[in-house]
Amino acid sequence: MTKSKAFYIKRAKLVPQYTFIIILCIVFLAPFLVMLTTSLKTSAEAFELPVHLWPRQAIWSNYPEAFAKIPYMRYMANTVYITVLSVVGQLISTPLVAYSLARIKWRGSKVVSALIMATMMIPYTVTMIPLYRIWSQLGFTNTYMPLIAPAFFGSPFYIIIMRQFFAGLPTSLMEAAKIDGAGELRRYVSIALPLSKPALTTVGIYAFISAWSDYLAPLIYINKTEKLTLSLGLQSFLSQYSVDWTHLMAAASIFVAPVVIFFLIFQKNFVEGIATSGIKA
């Protein structure tokens, strides 16, 4: 068998895999494509049968009109405020806890690790009523405290990701730093954190998406209109303008855009962090 023939046979074997991947991409991208094209249609065209995917003429004015119908920038500012503080809180607390569990030998560390993993089995719907009663008695309802404060105590899933990464760091590197007189904090700041940028990026992306798109927690704690997040604002828009799908899709497109841009910027580090931490996406 010639080399060229073997090359083509090898390529032919990859055709089913690539075909399957392309089909999956189409399935996942189809809703976003429909959202974008609907945002550029007129109301009559959006409900026209048979359905046409592409608008006859792009109506870009749907976007400023959607902004005018709801206090979009106010909701955006609220969401950005919650998201930024949540991400910062996770990036401060998560590596600290994970490093102590992975690299520091102390009595009960394995028990604590098991308990952290066990909490991942408890759905949020089980704990949301007790948590609401606690925050209510503390007087923090209708504030952002219940949405931001938990991030500064870490999240079990993010801690597991970072713990796996720290556990995989070369022991010889840490021992060499210890011999040179570096304390635990110095080793953490100077060696562990710089090497954990991929894992930190993974945690940051997860935390960003979780805080940005969170609907249930703000729905529970926030009742004042001026404090609503974008997810709640879009739901309020849907309730008031139930048939105005073009403006709703325009607002939703702007809501999704930051998540897509954030992921595209950090996707390389995100994939690297998933691979090196031993966590399957």
Summary of the structure (lengths in Angstrom):
residues: 281
radius of gyration: 23.9
end to end distance: 39.6
largest distance: 77.8
contacts: 789
relative contact order: 0.14
helix: 77%
strand: 0%
